[in-house]
Amino acid sequence: MAAGRSTAELERFLAERADHLLRTAVLLAGNREAGEDLLQTAVERLLRRWGRIDGDPEGYVRRTLCNLAIDGYRRAGRWRQKERLLRTELRQPQDATGDVDLRDALVRLLLQLPARQRAVLVLRYREQLTDAEAAAVLGCSEGTVKSSGSRGLARLRELADGWNDTAAMCGRNGKRS
């Protein structure tokens, strides 16, 4: 048993980190409901191993979330690649609704990526992990993280090209930074 981990420690960990982990799960899964299910499954696995986990349990939960998301993607099959992104006209957001629409569009773009690329982008850019930390979470090499990230960003740019044209027509800066 890992240094006498108690139920109180588990409750404290979940109280402190649950919201952050839920946001990560939502990005990996694509929507709030699927993210909640993903996080619940990861927490169930954490509960089974709670007494044997050494160190910070957040890394274990993150890796479990990524593995579950990748496995779910594989099980779902190739239909996601055929799913068309609902195109909406880009406008300068006048209120919070516009921001929500842009976040939704980003999640829809992320869902078109293979699961490993999506996991790398979420860990690197949302979680702000280094290449080495992301590699440790995913159980792969740093080179795999770098190449998956590069390919994922390139694919996101391809998918967003149509949006850049629309943004230019709407008077917004359509250039990539």
N, C-alpha and C positions, 0 to 999 in steps of 0.2 A: 504494500500500500504506500502511496506517495506521501510521505511525511504526515500521515494522519489527516488527510483532507476531510473536512466536515461538510455537512449539509449546509451549514451557515455560509461557508466559503462559496459553495455553488450558488446559493441564493444571491449573495453579494455580487458575484461575477455576472450573473444573468441580469440583475437589476442595473448594474453599471453599463454593461456592454450590449444589452439586447437590442436597443434602438439602432445602434451602429451596425450590428450584425444583420438586422432586418433590412436596412438600406442596401447593404452588400448583396443579400439574398435576392432582393427585388430586382436589382440590376442584373444579377446572374440569371434569374428566372424569366424576367421580362414583364411581370406584373405583380401587384401586391399579393394577390391570393396565392399564386404559385410560389412567390418568395416566402410567404408565411409557412406554406407547406414544406418548402425546402429547409427553412430554419428549424421547424419543428422536428423534422427527421434528423437534422444534424444534432439538435439538443438531445434527442432520444439516444443517439449514438454516444454523445458525451456522457450522459447519465450512466450508460452501461460500463464506461471505462473511467469514470470519475476518480476512483481510488487508485488507478494505475497511471494517470497522466502526471508526468513530472514537468515542472515549470509552468509557464503561462498557458492556460487552456484555450486562449483565443486563437492561437496558431492552429491548434487541432480543429477547432470549429471552422475556421476559414478553409482549411484544406478539405474538410468534410463537405462544406458547401460547394467548393469548386468541383470536387469529385462527383458529388450528387448531380450537379448541374450538367457536367459533361456526360455522365451516364444517362441522364434524362434526355439529353439531346440525341444521343445515339439511339435510344429506344424510340424516340418520336419519329425517327426515319428522316428521309430526305425531303419531306413535304415542305419544310420551312424554307428551303431554298427556292421553292416554286411560289411561295406566298408573296404576293405583291405588296409593296409598301403603299399604304394609302397616302396619296400625294395631296397635300394641302398647300394652299397658296401661302408663301412666307410674307408676313407683315411685320412691321415694327411693333413689338408688343406694347400695347397701351395700358395693360393691366396684368395682374398675376395670371390670368387665363392664358395669355400669350406665352408666358414662361412655362406653364404647365404643358402647353401644346409642343413647345420646342423640346422639353424633356421627354415627352411621349415619343416624339419623332426620333430622338436619339436612341431611346430604348428599342424602337422598332428597327432602326438601322443595326443596332447591336445584335438583335435576334436573327439577322440575316447572316451573321458571321458564324463560322464553326465554333463549337463550344470552347475549345482550347484558346482560340484567339480572343474570344469574348472574355474568358476568365483572365487572361493575361492583361487585357486592356482595363478591366475593372480593378484588378489588383494593382497595376502600375499607376493608373491615372485617377481612379476614385479612392482607392485605399492608400495611394502614394507610397507603395512599397518599392524598394530597390529591386533591381534585377535579381540579385542574390536572394532577397527575402521572398520574392514571388516564386523563384525556382524552388526554394525550400517548401513553400506552401503547396505547390503543384507536384512536387516530387520529380522534377526534371532538371536539366542543366540550364545554366544561365544562357547559353547559346540558343536553346530552344525558346526561352522566354523572349530573347531579343528578336529572333526570327519570327516567332508568332506575333509579337507586338508590331513588328514592321509590316508583316503581311496584313494584319488586322487593320492597321491605320491606312494602308494603301487601299484596301477594300472599302473602308468607310469613305475615303475620299472619292472613289469611283461611284459609290452609291449616292453620295451627296452632290455630285456634279450637277445633276438636274436642279437641285435646290439653289446652287450658286447662280445659275442662269435666272431662276425665278427671283432671287434676291436682287440681282442687278436690275431687273425690270421694275422692281418695287422701290428702287432708289437706295437700297442698302449696299454696303460694301460686300461684294461677292467674292473677294479675294480670300484665299486661305492664308492663315498665318503660320 
